[in-house]
Amino acid sequence: MDKSQNASYQAGEAKGQAQEKAGNMADKATNAAQSAKESCQEAGQQMKDKAQGACDAVKDKVGANK
């Protein structure tokens, strides 16, 4: 292999490694976004449940939950 071929090979190797690294970073970002989405959904559900519980407690207090 001459210098030109070697340089071309090295450039190809570097490009492949960069593409792999970029793909891995994109996967990590996707996973982080999905995790954040799930956390927000869970927090929202907990807030909804607490609000419903408070509403039911008020209804029970005033006798409207019959």
PDBQT receptor file of N, H, CA, C and O in Angstrom, charges set to zero:
ATOM      1  N   MET A   1       0.843  -1.168   0.000  1.00  0.00    +0.000 N 
ATOM      2  CA  MET A   1       0.000   0.000   0.000  1.00  0.00    +0.000 C 
ATOM      3  C   MET A   1       0.895   1.239   0.000  1.00  0.00    +0.000 C 
ATOM      4  O   MET A   1       1.804   1.360   0.821  1.00  0.00    +0.000 OA
ATOM      5  N   ASP A   2       0.622   2.167  -0.944  1.00  0.00    +0.000 N 
ATOM      6  H   ASP A   2      -0.117   2.068  -1.611  1.00  0.00    +0.000 HD
ATOM      7  CA  ASP A   2       1.432   3.390  -0.949  1.00  0.00    +0.000 C 
ATOM      8  C   ASP A   2       0.830   4.433  -0.006  1.00  0.00    +0.000 C 
ATOM      9  O   ASP A   2      -0.228   4.208   0.581  1.00  0.00    +0.000 OA
ATOM     10  N   LYS A   3       1.492   5.545   0.134  1.00  0.00    +0.000 N 
ATOM     11  H   LYS A   3       2.352   5.728  -0.342  1.00  0.00    +0.000 HD
ATOM     12  CA  LYS A   3       1.075   6.572   1.086  1.00  0.00    +0.000 C 
ATOM     13  C   LYS A   3      -0.333   7.088   0.791  1.00  0.00    +0.000 C 
ATOM     14  O   LYS A   3      -1.117   7.332   1.709  1.00  0.00    +0.000 OA
ATOM     15  N   SER A   4      -0.642   7.249  -0.480  1.00  0.00    +0.000 N 
ATOM     16  H   SER A   4      -0.006   7.050  -1.225  1.00  0.00    +0.000 HD
ATOM     17  CA  SER A   4      -1.958   7.755  -0.867  1.00  0.00    +0.000 C 
ATOM     18  C   SER A   4      -3.053   6.773  -0.467  1.00  0.00    +0.000 C 
ATOM     19  O   SER A   4      -4.089   7.165   0.070  1.00  0.00    +0.000 OA
ATOM     20  N   GLN A   5      -2.809   5.490  -0.737  1.00  0.00    +0.000 N 
ATOM     21  H   GLN A   5      -1.968   5.172  -1.173  1.00  0.00    +0.000 HD
ATOM     22  CA  GLN A   5      -3.798   4.476  -0.364  1.00  0.00    +0.000 C 
ATOM     23  C   GLN A   5      -3.947   4.393   1.154  1.00  0.00    +0.000 C 
ATOM     24  O   GLN A   5      -5.054   4.255   1.674  1.00  0.00    +0.000 OA
ATOM     25  N   ASN A   6      -2.827   4.479   1.849  1.00  0.00    +0.000 N 
ATOM     26  H   ASN A   6      -1.928   4.591   1.426  1.00  0.00    +0.000 HD
ATOM     27  CA  ASN A   6      -2.864   4.420   3.301  1.00  0.00    +0.000 C 
ATOM     28  C   ASN A   6      -3.634   5.615   3.875  1.00  0.00    +0.000 C 
ATOM     29  O   ASN A   6      -4.436   5.455   4.796  1.00  0.00    +0.000 OA
ATOM     30  N   ALA A   7      -3.394   6.787   3.341  1.00  0.00    +0.000 N 
ATOM     31  H   ALA A   7      -2.743   6.917   2.594  1.00  0.00    +0.000 HD
ATOM     32  CA  ALA A   7      -4.096   7.982   3.804  1.00  0.00    +0.000 C 
ATOM     33  C   ALA A   7      -5.593   7.853   3.539  1.00  0.00    +0.000 C 
ATOM     34  O   ALA A   7      -6.417   8.231   4.372  1.00  0.00    +0.000 OA
ATOM     35  N   SER A   8      -5.931   7.314   2.370  1.00  0.00    +0.000 N 
ATOM     36  H   SER A   8      -5.261   7.007   1.694  1.00  0.00    +0.000 HD
ATOM     37  CA  SER A   8      -7.337   7.119   2.019  1.00  0.00    +0.000 C 
ATOM     38  C   SER A   8      -7.984   6.110   2.960  1.00  0.00    +0.000 C 
ATOM     39  O   SER A   8      -9.114   6.303   3.407  1.00  0.00    +0.000 OA
ATOM     40  N   TYR A   9      -7.266   5.041   3.256  1.00  0.00    +0.000 N 
ATOM     41  H   TYR A   9      -6.348   4.884   2.893  1.00  0.00    +0.000 HD
ATOM     42  CA  TYR A   9      -7.758   4.017   4.181  1.00  0.00    +0.000 C 
ATOM     43  C   TYR A   9      -7.986   4.617   5.572  1.00  0.00    +0.000 C 
ATOM     44  O   TYR A   9      -9.017   4.378   6.202  1.00  0.00    +0.000 OA
ATOM     45  N   GLN A  10      -7.008   5.397   6.040  1.00  0.00    +0.000 N 
ATOM     46  H   GLN A  10      -6.171   5.591   5.528  1.00  0.00    +0.000 HD
ATOM     47  CA  GLN A  10      -7.117   6.013   7.357  1.00  0.00    +0.000 C 
ATOM     48  C   GLN A  10      -8.301   6.985   7.417  1.00  0.00    +0.000 C 
ATOM     49  O   GLN A  10      -9.007   7.058   8.423  1.00  0.00    +0.000 OA
ATOM     50  N   ALA A  11      -8.503   7.720   6.338  1.00  0.00    +0.000 N 
ATOM     51  H   ALA A  11      -7.929   7.661   5.521  1.00  0.00    +0.000 HD
ATOM     52  CA  ALA A  11      -9.626   8.660   6.279  1.00  0.00    +0.000 C 
ATOM     53  C   ALA A  11     -10.949   7.898   6.334  1.00  0.00    +0.000 C 
ATOM     54  O   ALA A  11     -11.886   8.312   7.017  1.00  0.00    +0.000 OA
ATOM     55  N   GLY A  12     -11.013   6.799   5.620  1.00  0.00    +0.000 N 
ATOM     56  H   GLY A  12     -10.252   6.463   5.066  1.00  0.00    +0.000 HD
ATOM     57  CA  GLY A  12     -12.224   5.964   5.641  1.00  0.00    +0.000 C 
ATOM     58  C   GLY A  12     -12.495   5.395   7.024  1.00  0.00    +0.000 C 
ATOM     59  O   GLY A  12     -13.637   5.362   7.483  1.00  0.00    +0.000 OA
ATOM     60  N   GLU A  13     -11.434   4.948   7.679  1.00  0.00    +0.000 N 
ATOM     61  H   GLU A  13     -10.506   4.975   7.306  1.00  0.00    +0.000 HD
ATOM     62  CA  GLU A  13     -11.569   4.424   9.052  1.00  0.00    +0.000 C 
ATOM     63  C   GLU A  13     -12.092   5.508   9.989  1.00  0.00    +0.000 C 
ATOM     64  O   GLU A  13     -12.995   5.268  10.790  1.00  0.00    +0.000 OA
ATOM     65  N   ALA A  14     -11.515   6.697   9.879  1.00  0.00    +0.000 N 
ATOM     66  H   ALA A  14     -10.781   6.891   9.228  1.00  0.00    +0.000 HD
ATOM     67  CA  ALA A  14     -11.930   7.811  10.742  1.00  0.00    +0.000 C 
ATOM     68  C   ALA A  14     -13.389   8.177  10.480  1.00  0.00    +0.000 C 
ATOM     69  O   ALA A  14     -14.147   8.447  11.412  1.00  0.00    +0.000 OA
ATOM     70  N   LYS A  15     -13.771   8.184   9.220  1.00  0.00    +0.000 N 
ATOM     71  H   LYS A  15     -13.156   7.964   8.463  1.00  0.00    +0.000 HD
ATOM     72  CA  LYS A  15     -15.158   8.510   8.863  1.00  0.00    +0.000 C 
ATOM     73  C   LYS A  15     -16.108   7.468   9.443  1.00  0.00    +0.000 C 
ATOM     74  O   LYS A  15     -17.146   7.816  10.003  1.00  0.00    +0.000 OA
ATOM     75  N   GLY A  16     -15.761   6.212   9.312  1.00  0.00    +0.000 N 
ATOM     76  H   GLY A  16     -14.917   5.929   8.857  1.00  0.00    +0.000 HD
ATOM     77  CA  GLY A  16     -16.610   5.143   9.852  1.00  0.00    +0.000 C 
ATOM     78  C   GLY A  16     -16.755   5.238  11.361  1.00  0.00    +0.000 C 
ATOM     79  O   GLY A  16     -17.845   5.054  11.902  1.00  0.00    +0.000 OA
ATOM     80  N   GLN A  17     -15.653   5.526  12.036  1.00  0.00    +0.000 N 
ATOM     81  H   GLN A  17     -14.767   5.675  11.597  1.00  0.00    +0.000 HD
ATOM     82  CA  GLN A  17     -15.702   5.658  13.499  1.00  0.00    +0.000 C 
ATOM     83  C   GLN A  17     -16.542   6.868  13.899  1.00  0.00    +0.000 C 
ATOM     84  O   GLN A  17     -17.292   6.807  14.873  1.00  0.00    +0.000 OA
ATOM     85  N   ALA A  18     -16.420   7.959  13.157  1.00  0.00    +0.000 N 
ATOM     86  H   ALA A  18     -15.811   8.009  12.366  1.00  0.00    +0.000 HD
ATOM     87  CA  ALA A  18     -17.206   9.162  13.463  1.00  0.00    +0.000 C 
ATOM     88  C   ALA A  18     -18.693   8.898  13.259  1.00  0.00    +0.000 C 
ATOM     89  O   ALA A  18     -19.524   9.347  14.049  1.00  0.00    +0.000 OA
ATOM     90  N   GLN A  19     -19.025   8.168  12.197  1.00  0.00    +0.000 N 
ATOM     91  H   GLN A  19     -18.350   7.804  11.555  1.00  0.00    +0.000 HD
ATOM     92  CA  GLN A  19     -20.427   7.842  11.939  1.00  0.00    +0.000 C 
ATOM     93  C   GLN A  19     -20.985   6.947  13.043  1.00  0.00    +0.000 C 
ATOM     94  O   GLN A  19     -22.119   7.138  13.483  1.00  0.00    +0.000 OA
ATOM     95  N   GLU A  20     -20.211   5.992  13.481  1.00  0.00    +0.000 N 
ATOM     96  H   GLU A  20     -19.290   5.837  13.123  1.00  0.00    +0.000 HD
ATOM     97  CA  GLU A  20     -20.638   5.088  14.553  1.00  0.00    +0.000 C 
ATOM     98  C   GLU A  20     -20.850   5.869  15.847  1.00  0.00    +0.000 C 
ATOM     99  O   GLU A  20     -21.834   5.661  16.557  1.00  0.00    +0.000 OA
ATOM    100  N   LYS A  21     -19.922   6.763  16.140  1.00  0.00    +0.000 N 
ATOM    101  H   LYS A  21     -19.123   6.932  15.563  1.00  0.00    +0.000 HD
ATOM    102  CA  LYS A  21     -20.033   7.572  17.358  1.00  0.00    +0.000 C 
ATOM    103  C   LYS A  21     -21.265   8.466  17.281  1.00  0.00    +0.000 C 
ATOM    104  O   LYS A  21     -21.990   8.600  18.267  1.00  0.00    +0.000 OA
ATOM    105  N   ALA A  22     -21.508   9.073  16.135  1.00  0.00    +0.000 N 
ATOM    106  H   ALA A  22     -20.918   8.964  15.334  1.00  0.00    +0.000 HD
ATOM    107  CA  ALA A  22     -22.682   9.933  15.959  1.00  0.00    +0.000 C 
ATOM    108  C   ALA A  22     -23.965   9.122  16.128  1.00  0.00    +0.000 C 
ATOM    109  O   ALA A  22     -24.926   9.589  16.738  1.00  0.00    +0.000 OA
ATOM    110  N   GLY A  23     -23.972   7.913  15.587  1.00  0.00    +0.000 N 
ATOM    111  H   GLY A  23     -23.191   7.534  15.091  1.00  0.00    +0.000 HD
ATOM    112  CA  GLY A  23     -25.143   7.047  15.742  1.00  0.00    +0.000 C 
ATOM    113  C   GLY A  23     -25.392   6.695  17.191  1.00  0.00    +0.000 C 
ATOM    114  O   GLY A  23     -26.537   6.689  17.645  1.00  0.00    +0.000 OA
ATOM    115  N   ASN A  24     -24.327   6.402  17.923  1.00  0.00    +0.000 N 
ATOM    116  H   ASN A  24     -23.397   6.407  17.554  1.00  0.00    +0.000 HD
ATOM    117  CA  ASN A  24     -24.465   6.082  19.342  1.00  0.00    +0.000 C 
ATOM    118  C   ASN A  24     -24.971   7.285  20.131  1.00  0.00    +0.000 C 
ATOM    119  O   ASN A  24     -25.806   7.143  21.025  1.00  0.00    +0.000 OA
ATOM    120  N   MET A  25     -24.462   8.466  19.797  1.00  0.00    +0.000 N 
ATOM    121  H   MET A  25     -23.784   8.581  19.071  1.00  0.00    +0.000 HD
ATOM    122  CA  MET A  25     -24.907   9.675  20.494  1.00  0.00    +0.000 C 
ATOM    123  C   MET A  25     -26.381   9.947  20.189  1.00  0.00    +0.000 C 
ATOM    124  O   MET A  25     -27.127  10.361  21.077  1.00  0.00    +0.000 OA
ATOM    125  N   ALA A  26     -26.802   9.724  18.966  1.00  0.00    +0.000 N 
ATOM    126  H   ALA A  26     -26.196   9.388  18.245  1.00  0.00    +0.000 HD
ATOM    127  CA  ALA A  26     -28.206   9.924  18.603  1.00  0.00    +0.000 C 
ATOM    128  C   ALA A  26     -29.092   8.939  19.362  1.00  0.00    +0.000 C 
ATOM    129  O   ALA A  26     -30.173   9.304  19.823  1.00  0.00    +0.000 OA
ATOM    130  N   ASP A  27     -28.639   7.702  19.492  1.00  0.00    +0.000 N 
ATOM    131  H   ASP A  27     -27.760   7.406  19.118  1.00  0.00    +0.000 HD
ATOM    132  CA  ASP A  27     -29.400   6.711  20.259  1.00  0.00    +0.000 C 
ATOM    133  C   ASP A  27     -29.523   7.132  21.720  1.00  0.00    +0.000 C 
ATOM    134  O   ASP A  27     -30.591   7.006  22.319  1.00  0.00    +0.000 OA
ATOM    135  N   LYS A  28     -28.441   7.627  22.284  1.00  0.00    +0.000 N 
ATOM    136  H   LYS A  28     -27.574   7.729  21.797  1.00  0.00    +0.000 HD
ATOM    137  CA  LYS A  28     -28.477   8.073  23.682  1.00  0.00    +0.000 C 
ATOM    138  C   LYS A  28     -29.432   9.247  23.848  1.00  0.00    +0.000 C 
ATOM    139  O   LYS A  28     -30.177   9.310  24.826  1.00  0.00    +0.000 OA
ATOM    140  N   ALA A  29     -29.412  10.173  22.902  1.00  0.00    +0.000 N 
ATOM    141  H   ALA A  29     -28.807  10.122  22.107  1.00  0.00    +0.000 HD
ATOM    142  CA  ALA A  29     -30.311  11.328  22.969  1.00  0.00    +0.000 C 
ATOM    143  C   ALA A  29     -31.766  10.881  22.858  1.00  0.00    +0.000 C 
ATOM    144  O   ALA A  29     -32.632  11.399  23.564  1.00  0.00    +0.000 OA
ATOM    145  N   THR A  30     -32.032   9.932  21.984  1.00  0.00    +0.000 N 
ATOM    146  H   THR A  30     -31.329   9.511  21.411  1.00  0.00    +0.000 HD
ATOM    147  CA  THR A  30     -33.388   9.400  21.841  1.00  0.00    +0.000 C 
ATOM    148  C   THR A  30     -33.842   8.730  23.127  1.00  0.00    +0.000 C 
ATOM    149  O   THR A  30     -34.973   8.925  23.572  1.00  0.00    +0.000 OA
ATOM    150  N   ASN A  31     -32.963   7.946  23.716  1.00  0.00    +0.000 N 
ATOM    151  H   ASN A  31     -32.044   7.788  23.354  1.00  0.00    +0.000 HD
ATOM    152  CA  ASN A  31     -33.298   7.273  24.971  1.00  0.00    +0.000 C 
ATOM    153  C   ASN A  31     -33.550   8.282  26.095  1.00  0.00    +0.000 C 
ATOM    154  O   ASN A  31     -34.467   8.103  26.896  1.00  0.00    +0.000 OA
ATOM    155  N   ALA A  32     -32.750   9.322  26.152  1.00  0.00    +0.000 N 
ATOM    156  H   ALA A  32     -32.005   9.466  25.501  1.00  0.00    +0.000 HD
ATOM    157  CA  ALA A  32     -32.926  10.349  27.180  1.00  0.00    +0.000 C 
ATOM    158  C   ALA A  32     -34.250  11.074  26.988  1.00  0.00    +0.000 C 
ATOM    159  O   ALA A  32     -34.950  11.365  27.958  1.00  0.00    +0.000 OA
ATOM    160  N   ALA A  33     -34.592  11.364  25.745  1.00  0.00    +0.000 N 
ATOM    161  H   ALA A  33     -34.024  11.127  24.957  1.00  0.00    +0.000 HD
ATOM    162  CA  ALA A  33     -35.859  12.043  25.459  1.00  0.00    +0.000 C 
ATOM    163  C   ALA A  33     -37.045  11.159  25.834  1.00  0.00    +0.000 C 
ATOM    164  O   ALA A  33     -38.030  11.641  26.395  1.00  0.00    +0.000 OA
ATOM    165  N   GLN A  34     -36.953   9.881  25.528  1.00  0.00    +0.000 N 
ATOM    166  H   GLN A  34     -36.153   9.489  25.072  1.00  0.00    +0.000 HD
ATOM    167  CA  GLN A  34     -38.027   8.941  25.870  1.00  0.00    +0.000 C 
ATOM    168  C   GLN A  34     -38.177   8.844  27.384  1.00  0.00    +0.000 C 
ATOM    169  O   GLN A  34     -39.294   8.814  27.901  1.00  0.00    +0.000 OA
ATOM    170  N   SER A  35     -37.068   8.795  28.081  1.00  0.00    +0.000 N 
ATOM    171  H   SER A  35     -36.161   8.819  27.661  1.00  0.00    +0.000 HD
ATOM    172  CA  SER A  35     -37.099   8.725  29.545  1.00  0.00    +0.000 C 
ATOM    173  C   SER A  35     -37.733   9.979  30.132  1.00  0.00    +0.000 C 
ATOM    174  O   SER A  35     -38.532   9.895  31.064  1.00  0.00    +0.000 OA
ATOM    175  N   ALA A  36     -37.381  11.133  29.593  1.00  0.00    +0.000 N 
ATOM    176  H   ALA A  36     -36.731  11.201  28.835  1.00  0.00    +0.000 HD
ATOM    177  CA  ALA A  36     -37.957  12.391  30.065  1.00  0.00    +0.000 C 
ATOM    178  C   ALA A  36     -39.458  12.429  29.806  1.00  0.00    +0.000 C 
ATOM    179  O   ALA A  36     -40.233  12.884  30.647  1.00  0.00    +0.000 OA
ATOM    180  N   LYS A  37     -39.852  11.953  28.650  1.00  0.00    +0.000 N 
ATOM    181  H   LYS A  37     -39.222  11.583  27.967  1.00  0.00    +0.000 HD
ATOM    182  CA  LYS A  37     -41.280  11.909  28.303  1.00  0.00    +0.000 C 
ATOM    183  C   LYS A  37     -42.039  11.029  29.287  1.00  0.00    +0.000 C 
ATOM    184  O   LYS A  37     -43.106  11.405  29.773  1.00  0.00    +0.000 OA
ATOM    185  N   GLU A  38     -41.488   9.865  29.577  1.00  0.00    +0.000 N 
ATOM    186  H   GLU A  38     -40.621   9.560  29.183  1.00  0.00    +0.000 HD
ATOM    187  CA  GLU A  38     -42.140   8.945  30.500  1.00  0.00    +0.000 C 
ATOM    188  C   GLU A  38     -42.203   9.532  31.905  1.00  0.00    +0.000 C 
ATOM    189  O   GLU A  38     -43.200   9.358  32.606  1.00  0.00    +0.000 OA
ATOM    190  N   SER A  39     -41.151  10.221  32.319  1.00  0.00    +0.000 N 
ATOM    191  H   SER A  39     -40.340  10.362  31.749  1.00  0.00    +0.000 HD
ATOM    192  CA  SER A  39     -41.143  10.853  33.641  1.00  0.00    +0.000 C 
ATOM    193  C   SER A  39     -42.220  11.934  33.730  1.00  0.00    +0.000 C 
ATOM    194  O   SER A  39     -42.920  12.040  34.738  1.00  0.00    +0.000 OA
ATOM    195  N   CYS A  40     -42.346  12.721  32.687  1.00  0.00    +0.000 N 
ATOM    196  H   CYS A  40     -41.778  12.635  31.869  1.00  0.00    +0.000 HD
ATOM    197  CA  CYS A  40     -43.372  13.771  32.671  1.00  0.00    +0.000 C 
ATOM    198  C   CYS A  40     -44.771  13.170  32.691  1.00  0.00    +0.000 C 
ATOM    199  O   CYS A  40     -45.658  13.676  33.378  1.00  0.00    +0.000 OA
ATOM    200  N   GLN A  41     -44.968  12.097  31.942  1.00  0.00    +0.000 N 
ATOM    201  H   GLN A  41     -44.247  11.687  31.384  1.00  0.00    +0.000 HD
ATOM    202  CA  GLN A  41     -46.273  11.445  31.932  1.00  0.00    +0.000 C 
ATOM    203  C   GLN A  41     -46.608  10.887  33.308  1.00  0.00    +0.000 C 
ATOM    204  O   GLN A  41     -47.744  10.995  33.769  1.00  0.00    +0.000 OA
ATOM    205  N   GLU A  42     -45.622  10.293  33.957  1.00  0.00    +0.000 N 
ATOM    206  H   GLU A  42     -44.699  10.206  33.583  1.00  0.00    +0.000 HD
ATOM    207  CA  GLU A  42     -45.839   9.737  35.285  1.00  0.00    +0.000 C 
ATOM    208  C   GLU A  42     -46.159  10.847  36.283  1.00  0.00    +0.000 C 
ATOM    209  O   GLU A  42     -47.069  10.704  37.099  1.00  0.00    +0.000 OA
ATOM    210  N   ALA A  43     -45.425  11.938  36.223  1.00  0.00    +0.000 N 
ATOM    211  H   ALA A  43     -44.685  12.054  35.560  1.00  0.00    +0.000 HD
ATOM    212  CA  ALA A  43     -45.675  13.067  37.122  1.00  0.00    +0.000 C 
ATOM    213  C   ALA A  43     -47.069  13.647  36.878  1.00  0.00    +0.000 C 
ATOM    214  O   ALA A  43     -47.779  13.993  37.822  1.00  0.00    +0.000 OA
ATOM    215  N   GLY A  44     -47.448  13.748  35.625  1.00  0.00    +0.000 N 
ATOM    216  H   GLY A  44     -46.871  13.466  34.857  1.00  0.00    +0.000 HD
ATOM    217  CA  GLY A  44     -48.781  14.246  35.284  1.00  0.00    +0.000 C 
ATOM    218  C   GLY A  44     -49.871  13.343  35.821  1.00  0.00    +0.000 C 
ATOM    219  O   GLY A  44     -50.880  13.823  36.337  1.00  0.00    +0.000 OA
ATOM    220  N   GLN A  45     -49.679  12.056  35.705  1.00  0.00    +0.000 N 
ATOM    221  H   GLN A  45     -48.859  11.666  35.285  1.00  0.00    +0.000 HD
ATOM    222  CA  GLN A  45     -50.665  11.101  36.219  1.00  0.00    +0.000 C 
ATOM    223  C   GLN A  45     -50.770  11.204  37.735  1.00  0.00    +0.000 C 
ATOM    224  O   GLN A  45     -51.869  11.137  38.285  1.00  0.00    +0.000 OA
ATOM    225  N   GLN A  46     -49.642  11.364  38.414  1.00  0.00    +0.000 N 
ATOM    226  H   GLN A  46     -48.749  11.418  37.967  1.00  0.00    +0.000 HD
ATOM    227  CA  GLN A  46     -49.665  11.510  39.869  1.00  0.00    +0.000 C 
ATOM    228  C   GLN A  46     -50.410  12.781  40.276  1.00  0.00    +0.000 C 
ATOM    229  O   GLN A  46     -51.177  12.774  41.238  1.00  0.00    +0.000 OA
ATOM    230  N   MET A  47     -50.180  13.874  39.539  1.00  0.00    +0.000 N 
ATOM    231  H   MET A  47     -49.556  13.879  38.757  1.00  0.00    +0.000 HD
ATOM    232  CA  MET A  47     -50.884  15.124  39.837  1.00  0.00    +0.000 C 
ATOM    233  C   MET A  47     -52.380  14.955  39.609  1.00  0.00    +0.000 C 
ATOM    234  O   MET A  47     -53.193  15.430  40.402  1.00  0.00    +0.000 OA
ATOM    235  N   LYS A  48     -52.734  14.283  38.534  1.00  0.00    +0.000 N 
ATOM    236  H   LYS A  48     -52.073  13.897  37.890  1.00  0.00    +0.000 HD
ATOM    237  CA  LYS A  48     -54.151  14.052  38.227  1.00  0.00    +0.000 C 
ATOM    238  C   LYS A  48     -54.796  13.224  39.331  1.00  0.00    +0.000 C 
ATOM    239  O   LYS A  48     -55.905  13.531  39.770  1.00  0.00    +0.000 OA
ATOM    240  N   ASP A  49     -54.115  12.186  39.778  1.00  0.00    +0.000 N 
ATOM    241  H   ASP A  49     -53.215  11.937  39.422  1.00  0.00    +0.000 HD
ATOM    242  CA  ASP A  49     -54.648  11.332  40.838  1.00  0.00    +0.000 C 
ATOM    243  C   ASP A  49     -54.827  12.111  42.139  1.00  0.00    +0.000 C 
ATOM    244  O   ASP A  49     -55.833  11.950  42.829  1.00  0.00    +0.000 OA
ATOM    245  N   LYS A  50     -53.857  12.949  42.472  1.00  0.00    +0.000 N 
ATOM    246  H   LYS A  50     -53.039  13.081  41.912  1.00  0.00    +0.000 HD
ATOM    247  CA  LYS A  50     -53.961  13.756  43.693  1.00  0.00    +0.000 C 
ATOM    248  C   LYS A  50     -55.114  14.748  43.586  1.00  0.00    +0.000 C 
ATOM    249  O   LYS A  50     -55.857  14.942  44.549  1.00  0.00    +0.000 OA
ATOM    250  N   ALA A  51     -55.267  15.369  42.439  1.00  0.00    +0.000 N 
ATOM    251  H   ALA A  51     -54.664  15.211  41.657  1.00  0.00    +0.000 HD
ATOM    252  CA  ALA A  51     -56.361  16.322  42.245  1.00  0.00    +0.000 C 
ATOM    253  C   ALA A  51     -57.709  15.616  42.351  1.00  0.00    +0.000 C 
ATOM    254  O   ALA A  51     -58.651  16.140  42.944  1.00  0.00    +0.000 OA
ATOM    255  N   GLN A  52     -57.788  14.432  41.773  1.00  0.00    +0.000 N 
ATOM    256  H   GLN A  52     -57.022  14.006  41.290  1.00  0.00    +0.000 HD
ATOM    257  CA  GLN A  52     -59.038  13.668  41.848  1.00  0.00    +0.000 C 
ATOM    258  C   GLN A  52     -59.341  13.296  43.298  1.00  0.00    +0.000 C 
ATOM    259  O   GLN A  52     -60.491  13.356  43.732  1.00  0.00    +0.000 OA
ATOM    260  N   GLY A  53     -58.304  12.910  44.044  1.00  0.00    +0.000 N 
ATOM    261  H   GLY A  53     -57.370  12.861  43.692  1.00  0.00    +0.000 HD
ATOM    262  CA  GLY A  53     -58.479  12.577  45.456  1.00  0.00    +0.000 C 
ATOM    263  C   GLY A  53     -58.956  13.778  46.255  1.00  0.00    +0.000 C 
ATOM    264  O   GLY A  53     -59.829  13.657  47.115  1.00  0.00    +0.000 OA
ATOM    265  N   ALA A  54     -58.379  14.937  45.967  1.00  0.00    +0.000 N 
ATOM    266  H   ALA A  54     -57.670  15.035  45.269  1.00  0.00    +0.000 HD
ATOM    267  CA  ALA A  54     -58.802  16.161  46.662  1.00  0.00    +0.000 C 
ATOM    268  C   ALA A  54     -60.240  16.504  46.317  1.00  0.00    +0.000 C 
ATOM    269  O   ALA A  54     -61.016  16.901  47.187  1.00  0.00    +0.000 OA
ATOM    270  N   CYS A  55     -60.592  16.356  45.068  1.00  0.00    +0.000 N 
ATOM    271  H   CYS A  55     -59.962  16.034  44.361  1.00  0.00    +0.000 HD
ATOM    272  CA  CYS A  55     -61.960  16.633  44.627  1.00  0.00    +0.000 C 
ATOM    273  C   CYS A  55     -62.943  15.687  45.312  1.00  0.00    +0.000 C 
ATOM    274  O   CYS A  55     -63.995  16.118  45.785  1.00  0.00    +0.000 OA
ATOM    275  N   ASP A  56     -62.606  14.416  45.364  1.00  0.00    +0.000 N 
ATOM    276  H   ASP A  56     -61.752  14.067  44.979  1.00  0.00    +0.000 HD
ATOM    277  CA  ASP A  56     -63.467  13.434  46.027  1.00  0.00    +0.000 C 
ATOM    278  C   ASP A  56     -63.608  13.746  47.511  1.00  0.00    +0.000 C 
ATOM    279  O   ASP A  56     -64.689  13.586  48.077  1.00  0.00    +0.000 OA
ATOM    280  N   ALA A  57     -62.526  14.188  48.146  1.00  0.00    +0.000 N 
ATOM    281  H   ALA A  57     -61.647  14.318  47.686  1.00  0.00    +0.000 HD
ATOM    282  CA  ALA A  57     -62.568  14.534  49.567  1.00  0.00    +0.000 C 
ATOM    283  C   ALA A  57     -63.518  15.700  49.803  1.00  0.00    +0.000 C 
ATOM    284  O   ALA A  57     -64.282  15.695  50.768  1.00  0.00    +0.000 OA
ATOM    285  N   VAL A  58     -63.474  16.702  48.923  1.00  0.00    +0.000 N 
ATOM    286  H   VAL A  58     -62.854  16.706  48.139  1.00  0.00    +0.000 HD
ATOM    287  CA  VAL A  58     -64.383  17.841  49.049  1.00  0.00    +0.000 C 
ATOM    288  C   VAL A  58     -65.819  17.388  48.837  1.00  0.00    +0.000 C 
ATOM    289  O   VAL A  58     -66.712  17.781  49.587  1.00  0.00    +0.000 OA
ATOM    290  N   LYS A  59     -66.044  16.576  47.835  1.00  0.00    +0.000 N 
ATOM    291  H   LYS A  59     -65.318  16.257  47.225  1.00  0.00    +0.000 HD
ATOM    292  CA  LYS A  59     -67.398  16.067  47.580  1.00  0.00    +0.000 C 
ATOM    293  C   LYS A  59     -67.916  15.283  48.778  1.00  0.00    +0.000 C 
ATOM    294  O   LYS A  59     -69.074  15.434  49.166  1.00  0.00    +0.000 OA
ATOM    295  N   ASP A  60     -67.069  14.452  49.363  1.00  0.00    +0.000 N 
ATOM    296  H   ASP A  60     -66.128  14.329  49.047  1.00  0.00    +0.000 HD
ATOM    297  CA  ASP A  60     -67.464  13.692  50.542  1.00  0.00    +0.000 C 
ATOM    298  C   ASP A  60     -67.821  14.643  51.688  1.00  0.00    +0.000 C 
ATOM    299  O   ASP A  60     -68.785  14.406  52.416  1.00  0.00    +0.000 OA
ATOM    300  N   LYS A  61     -67.059  15.696  51.845  1.00  0.00    +0.000 N 
ATOM    301  H   LYS A  61     -66.275  15.888  51.254  1.00  0.00    +0.000 HD
ATOM    302  CA  LYS A  61     -67.250  16.653  52.933  1.00  0.00    +0.000 C 
ATOM    303  C   LYS A  61     -68.592  17.362  52.800  1.00  0.00    +0.000 C 
ATOM    304  O   LYS A  61     -69.293  17.572  53.790  1.00  0.00    +0.000 OA
ATOM    305  N   VAL A  62     -68.945  17.732  51.566  1.00  0.00    +0.000 N 
ATOM    306  H   VAL A  62     -68.376  17.562  50.761  1.00  0.00    +0.000 HD
ATOM    307  CA  VAL A  62     -70.197  18.464  51.353  1.00  0.00    +0.000 C 
ATOM    308  C   VAL A  62     -71.366  17.539  51.007  1.00  0.00    +0.000 C 
ATOM    309  O   VAL A  62     -72.484  18.006  50.791  1.00  0.00    +0.000 OA
ATOM    310  N   GLY A  63     -71.113  16.249  50.956  1.00  0.00    +0.000 N 
ATOM    311  H   GLY A  63     -70.204  15.870  51.132  1.00  0.00    +0.000 HD
ATOM    312  CA  GLY A  63     -72.173  15.294  50.680  1.00  0.00    +0.000 C 
ATOM    313  C   GLY A  63     -72.587  15.196  49.225  1.00  0.00    +0.000 C 
ATOM    314  O   GLY A  63     -73.690  14.739  48.926  1.00  0.00    +0.000 OA
ATOM    315  N   ALA A  64     -71.727  15.616  48.324  1.00  0.00    +0.000 N 
ATOM    316  H   ALA A  64     -70.831  15.988  48.567  1.00  0.00    +0.000 HD
ATOM    317  CA  ALA A  64     -72.063  15.590  46.894  1.00  0.00    +0.000 C 
ATOM    318  C   ALA A  64     -71.572  14.334  46.199  1.00  0.00    +0.000 C 
ATOM    319  O   ALA A  64     -71.759  14.194  44.991  1.00  0.00    +0.000 OA
ATOM    320  N   ASN A  65     -70.956  13.429  46.917  1.00  0.00    +0.000 N 
ATOM    321  H   ASN A  65     -70.803  13.543  47.898  1.00  0.00    +0.000 HD
ATOM    322  CA  ASN A  65     -70.364  12.237  46.295  1.00  0.00    +0.000 C 
ATOM    323  C   ASN A  65     -71.221  11.012  46.585  1.00  0.00    +0.000 C 
ATOM    324  O   ASN A  65     -70.731   9.997  47.080  1.00  0.00    +0.000 OA
ATOM    325  N   LYS A  66     -72.504  11.124  46.269  1.00  0.00    +0.000 N 
ATOM    326  H   LYS A  66     -72.902  11.949  45.867  1.00  0.00    +0.000 HD
ATOM    327  CA  LYS A  66     -73.437  10.015  46.542  1.00  0.00    +0.000 C 
ATOM    328  C   LYS A  66     -73.973   9.438  45.263  1.00  0.00    +0.000 C 
ATOM    329  O   LYS A  66     -74.769   8.499  45.295  1.00  0.00    +0.000 OA
TER     330      LYS A  66
